[in-house]
Amino acid sequence: MHLNWSGLIPIAGGIYLLLASFRIVRLGKNPEASELWLRKFGPMSKILGPIIILSGVGQFFGLFR
């Protein structure tokens, strides 16, 4: 089985996006700007984060050639 290590990039990005959308990690040092970003993009990030993770897993295992 051949593993495509570049699939780890969308996996890590999707995990960070998902953790940021649930306010587990901070987005930046400015809490007002972070809260504004979360109000604007938070619901969409909760949907797109897992999709990005799954696409990264598929890329990692070579499912999308």
Secondary structure as GFF3:
##gff-version 3
##sequence-region A 1 65
A	DSSP	three_ten_helix	5	7	.	.	.	ID=ss1
A	DSSP	alpha_helix	8	21	.	.	.	ID=ss2
A	DSSP	alpha_helix	31	60	.	.	.	ID=ss3
###
